[in-house]
Amino acid sequence: QVQLVESGGSSVQEGGSLTLSCAVSAHPRSRLCMGWFRQAPGKEREGVASLDTDGNTRYEDSVKGRFTISKDNAKNTLYLQMNNLKPEDTAVYYCAADRRPISCTAAHFAGDFAGPLQFRGQGTQVTVSS
């Protein structure tokens, strides 16, 4: 079982920065594809960033160069550093993990994440005002 708890969401002005955190509770030997997705009202779920078991990162095109995904293994925490935020980044952001041997890409996190080997947190709200 994997438990994920996000924090760090807030309201910021356009051009500002935020860092989201996700506390990860999992078996020490778990090999997880981890990532972030976001859901805005009236919009489709969007995979934002991914981090595979080899440390490779991938991003959705609209956040490349602005967002950075990383993980502190000592703290068992996944992060999403978001810079130069735009109003269109406004959404609820979710941390997610997939235990299956899949292609770990940002787009993968646009899925439902409802399977037995897929996990997601409760979400944290990010609001960017112009």
N, C-alpha and C positions, 0 to 999 in steps of 0.2 A: 504494500500500500504506500502511496505517495501523498503527502499533504503539502499544500502550497498556500501561503498566506501573503498577500500583497500589502504594501503600504507605500505612502509617499505621494499619493495623488493630491492635487491642489488646484487652485485657480491662479493663473499667471497671465501677465500681459504678453502680447505678441512679441516675439524676439527673446523671451525669457527662457530659462532652463529649469528642468526638474529631473530628479533621479528617483525612479521607482525601485523598490526593493521587493524581493519575493523570498521569504523564508521557506527553505525546502526541507521537509522531513522525509527521508527515504533510507532504505537499506544502504549501508556504506558501499556495497558492491553493485548497486544499481547502475546500469548504463542507460542514461536517459538522453533523449533528444529534448532539449528545452527551448522555450521561446516565449514570445509575447504576441498576443493578438489584441485587437481593439474592436469595439462595437459602438457605433454612434447611432442615435435614433434615426430610423428611416433609411439606414445604410446597411449594406452587407457587411458581415464580419470580415475583417482584414487581418491577415497575418503580417506582423510588423518585423520581427527579427527572430533568428534561430541561432542556437549554439549546439553543435553536435559533440559527440563523445571525444573527438580528437581536438576540440577547441576551435573548430572552424565556425565562422560566423557568416550569416547571410541576412540581407535586408530587403524589404519591399522598396521599390524604386523611389517612392515619394519621401522616404526617410533616410535614404543613403546620404552619408556625409553629415547628417544631423543627429542621428541616434546611434548609440553604442550599447551592445549587449555584452555582459561579462558575468563571470561567476567567481566568487570567493569561496573556494572549497573549504578553507579553514572555518569559515563562518556559515557554510551551507546556505549561501544567499546568492540569488540571481539578481542582477541589476539591469536596468534600462536607463542609461543616461540620455536625456533628451535636450538638445540645444536648439536655439533659433526656432522656437515653437511657433506654429501658425494656427490660426483659428480652425483650420480644417483638421488639426490634430486632436480637437476636442472629441472625447469618447471615454467610455469605460475601458480601462486596460486590464487585461487578464494575463496572468502567468500560467503557463501550461507545460506539461511534460508528457512524453510518449515513450513507453517502455519497449515498443516494438522495434525490430530492426528495419527502419524505414529510411527513405531519403530525407534527411533532416534539413528542410528549407523553410524560409519564412512563409511561403505559400501554404505549406502543410498545416500551419496553424490557423488557417481560415476554415478548417473543418469543424465538425460538431464537437469533437473531443468527448464523446459519450461512451466509448468502448471500455471494456474491462481493464485495458492496459494504458488508458489515457486519463490524464488528470488535469484539473484546472482549479485555479483559486476563485475567490469570490468577487474579485474585481476591485479596482480603485479608480475613482473619477478624476479625469484631467480636463480642465476647462481653460481654454486659451481665448482671451478677449482682445479685440483689436483696439 
